[in-house]
Amino acid sequence: MTSTAEWKEKESKYYMFLVRRQPMVIERGEGTHVWDTDGKEYLDFTSGWAVNNIGHANPVMAEAIAEQAKKLLQTSNQFYTIPQIQLAELLVENSCMDKVFFCNSGAEANEGAIKLAKKNGKKHRNGAYEIITALNSFHGRTMMNVAATGQPHYQELFTPIPTGFTHVPYDDIEAMKQATTDRTVAVMIEPVQGEGGVNIPSEGYLQQVRGWCDENDLLLIFDEVQTGLGRLGTLFGYQAFDVEPDIMTLAKGLGGGVPIGAFLAKDAACAFDPGDHGSTFGGNPLTTAASYASTKYIIDNHVPAHAKEMGQYLEQGLRKLMANHEFITDVRGMGLLWAVEFNSDMTPAVMAACNEAGLLMNPLRPNTVRLMPPLTVSKSEIDEALTRLEKGLVEAVKQG
Ligand SMILES: *Cc1c(COP(=O)(O)O)cnc(C)c1O
């Protein structure tokens, strides 16, 4: 049998060094729990980066994948396939959107949304092409999304980068107004910024953005790659703020663990003609069957409402921790997307101690960790996670 140390040695020999991994090799999961190759159990408050929304190894998904694998994996979009149409109907009938196109990741979904906005500019807006995005946003790793992302450190290494994006401070409507020109065709924004720090917009900001877009004939694109599918306590993030976008992108939680993305649009924004865009794998029977099973489970079992309730419970616990430990300087979030900020760069020490205590988190910033458990997490699992978090924090401070 290959030992944990041997797996890690092989990784450094064969895998490109692009991420400083946490030290464990994860072997299997069930619900909110995962186990490493040494048999150690953890509560997984990363859920594959806000992906495994209905928990690890959910039998509903396992069955859907196995059944579909026995029937048909891939055909290309040259043909009609049933799971793709079923998933399209489910998403459209449960959102404010009219049409959908499937792809394979969040970055690809945003690429499609950006192309759709530009096509709208060509067709209806005299060639307008500029897109306003926010500072501290995150839209993905392709060159176009690196340009869209308002964080210079993602761009500097890869210049020249595509032009046509203007970045404005998040949560600042005046800056957006000033950045708008005749060339502006769209605004692309996350309802809550995820990678950028779990930043919640002020009351009314997204409404003001919607109003500005309406006044100026701009398309409003919501990047819901992280906020979609229940993460904020509503099926889609826009519902939590009561603001409808014209175009919406999804990925992460959409597949419940399989790689799938989507962009959706209202009919008025569907400017593409056949051949304008495409994808070999996008919307194939395997990923759409899995995504259908996961999404239907989320809807039928009222998982977003559960996430909202569990989010409030987690918030209470995190606020109690903050009241008891002055090195915690901020706790912020919504639904089951939370950040805990410290008064010093103690994230590495906190991560190490929490790993030891059996709680997996995401190191968001040198002084901030992010918690995003499966949306099916229970109260008792949250209690246990808070116990392990406090144990890890106390240990990290003791060592620090
Ligand atoms: C993760 C993320 C992306 C990129 O998705 P990938 O699947 O990694 O390409 C884009 N936008 C937001 C808001 C994200 O959180």
The ligand as an SDF file (V2000), in Angstrom:
LIG
                    3D

 15 15  0  0  0  0  0  0  0  0999 V2000
  -14.4930   30.4150   -8.2550 C   0  0  0  0  0  0  0  0  0  0  0  0
  -15.0340   31.6130   -8.9430 C   0  0  0  0  0  0  0  0  0  0  0  0
  -14.8490   31.8170  -10.3310 C   0  0  0  0  0  0  0  0  0  0  0  0
  -14.0070   30.8830  -11.1650 C   0  0  0  0  0  0  0  0  0  0  0  0
  -14.5490   29.6300  -11.2640 O   0  0  0  0  0  0  0  0  0  0  0  0
  -13.6420   28.4130  -11.8300 P   0  0  0  0  0  0  0  0  0  0  0  0
  -14.5990   27.2630  -11.8760 O   0  0  0  0  0  0  0  0  0  0  0  0
  -12.5110   28.2200  -10.8840 O   0  0  0  0  0  0  0  0  0  0  0  0
  -13.1840   28.8210  -13.1670 O   0  0  0  0  0  0  0  0  0  0  0  0
  -15.4430   32.9080  -10.9060 C   0  0  0  0  0  0  0  0  0  0  0  0
  -16.1790   33.7710  -10.1850 N   0  0  0  0  0  0  0  0  0  0  0  0
  -16.3900   33.6070   -8.8690 C   0  0  0  0  0  0  0  0  0  0  0  0
  -17.2450   34.5830   -8.1220 C   0  0  0  0  0  0  0  0  0  0  0  0
  -15.8120   32.5240   -8.1960 C   0  0  0  0  0  0  0  0  0  0  0  0
  -15.9870   32.3850   -6.8800 O   0  0  0  0  0  0  0  0  0  0  0  0
  1  2  1  0
  2  3  1  0
  2 14  2  0
  3  4  1  0
  3 10  2  0
  4  5  1  0
  5  6  1  0
  6  7  2  0
  6  8  1  0
  6  9  1  0
 10 11  1  0
 11 12  2  0
 12 13  1  0
 12 14  1  0
 14 15  1  0
M  END
$$$$
